[in-house]
Every structure is written in C-alpha cells, then in structure tokens.
Amino acid sequence: MSTPTPVSLEAGLHNEYIRKQLMQAVYAADYTAPVIESPVGADGSLAAIPAEYVPVGYTTDDGLTFTGDLSMADVTSSQSVEPTRSDVESDVLSAQFAPQETNQATVALFEGLPLSGTGALPAVGSAWQWDRAATPQNPYRRLLFIGLDYSDTGDEIYVVKFFPRARLTSRDDEQWARSTETQRPVTFNAFRDSALNTSCRNWVDGPGWRAFAPPAPPPAG
C-alpha cells in the first residue's frame, strides 16, 4: 500500500501574481465615440487611444474605486433557518474618482457638458463660460480606466476596465480653499450597452502578463 503524498499548503502560491495599480488613467468620451475594441496591440503593448477620449488627468491619491452593489432576494421557509432560495435582485457597478485638474474632461463630467461638438469647452487657456441649465442634462458617457503595474522584470502589465455606457449618479462638493486643491469628485454607474451587451468589459494584458504563459510543449515525435 503506497503512502499518500503530503499536501503542501504552499502549492499554488505565486507572489508574482499580486498586482497593484501603480499608476491609473481615466479617459472620458461622449456616447457617440467609438467603443474600445482592445486596449492593447498584437504584441501586448498599449494601443493608441482614440482621439475622442479626453484624459481626466491627475486624481487624488485615493485612486479609483470600483464598487459593486449586489442585492439578493431571498426566499425563506419555516422549515429552514437559512434561505431556501436566493437570487440576484440587482448588481450595480460604479466607479468613483476625484479629479484634481481643471481641464475639459473634469469640468464637463462634473457639469454635464459635452466633451466634443457644440457646447464643448475649448482648449485650456481659452476663455470658458457655461451656465447652469434650468433643466439639467446628464448625458451618457464612455469611460476607459487603465491601471499600470510592472512584472519582476520591469515589463508592463495593464488592468483595464471599459464602461461603454456610463452615467453620473453622484458628485461631491467642489471646494475652494487655500489648504487644498480644487477637486470635482464624481461617481459613475455602468449601464448595459445594447451593442456590446455588457456594462463593463475587462482586460488584463501587457508584455509582463504574457510572460507568465507556460512554455509551449515540445512537438510530438
């Protein structure tokens, strides 16, 4: 009778798989902008971002927070102390971030202005003017979130989220003070886009990520 092989608790542990987003970038576009088909090229390097996507720029060191609000509907029965059935009632994904720059993207997202075309703010340095609307506009946007990390060999690893149909659902105070920079904190919810049939598309890729792939098996024979 053979002796069973002891189970190693360290089997499957990979500290090189622990990720941090050392840098983050947010790009915003009007809903009429093209969707992001893939954030990386064939070699895994970051692809060019369409010109319609405007950078948000610096955000506070809290970074980006993606919150999933999951609500379940339970069926309870007198013969059981646990629910006898549980189903998803709602599952809402949101993104929160606090821009620090005063630029076209941050003001447009906060104020509900278009990012391009009629009514869009001109370049930084031009005279800006906008009025608070009697009937507020809250247009849908496309939001692209890119996180950058590095492998142990210094190669880029990208973690990317794309909200193809996002809408502002909350904004915090715009504070003017000597002690802190002007921020325009916003929260956007992700809604399902009928063309892509998803509210959020995710990628993990990059040269550093692809280097984790196991070597190809030798040819047979």
C-alpha positions, 0 to 999 in steps of 0.5 A: 500500500503506497503512502499518500503524498503530503499536501503542501499548503504552499502549492499554488502560491505565486507572489508574482501574481499580486498586482497593484495599480501603480499608476491609473488613467481615466479617459472620458468620451461622449456616447457617440465615440467609438467603443474600445475594441482592445486596449492593447496591440498584437504584441501586448503593448498599449494601443493608441487611444482614440482621439475622442477620449479626453484624459481626466488627468491627475486624481487624488491619491485615493485612486479609483474605486470600483464598487459593486452593489449586489442585492439578493432576494431571498426566499425563506421557509419555516422549515429552514433557518437559512434561505431556501432560495436566493437570487440576484435582485440587482448588481450595480457597478460604479466607479468613483474618482476625484479629479484634481485638474481643471481641464475639459474632461473634469469640468464637463463630467462634473457639469454635464457638458459635452466633451466634443461638438457644440457646447464643448469647452475649448482648449485650456487657456481659452476663455470658458463660460457655461451656465447652469441649465434650468433643466439639467442634462446628464448625458451618457458617457464612455469611460476607459480606466487603465491601471499600470503595474510592472512584472519582476522584470520591469515589463508592463502589465495593464488592468483595464476596465471599459464602461461603454455606457456610463452615467453620473449618479453622484458628485461631491462638493467642489471646494475652494480653499487655500489648504487644498486643491480644487477637486470635482469628485464624481461617481459613475454607474455602468449601464448595459450597452445594447451593442456590446451587451455588457456594462463593463468589459475587462482586460488584463494584458501587457508584455509582463502578463504574457510572460507568465504563459507556460512554455509551449510543449515540445512537438510530438515525435 
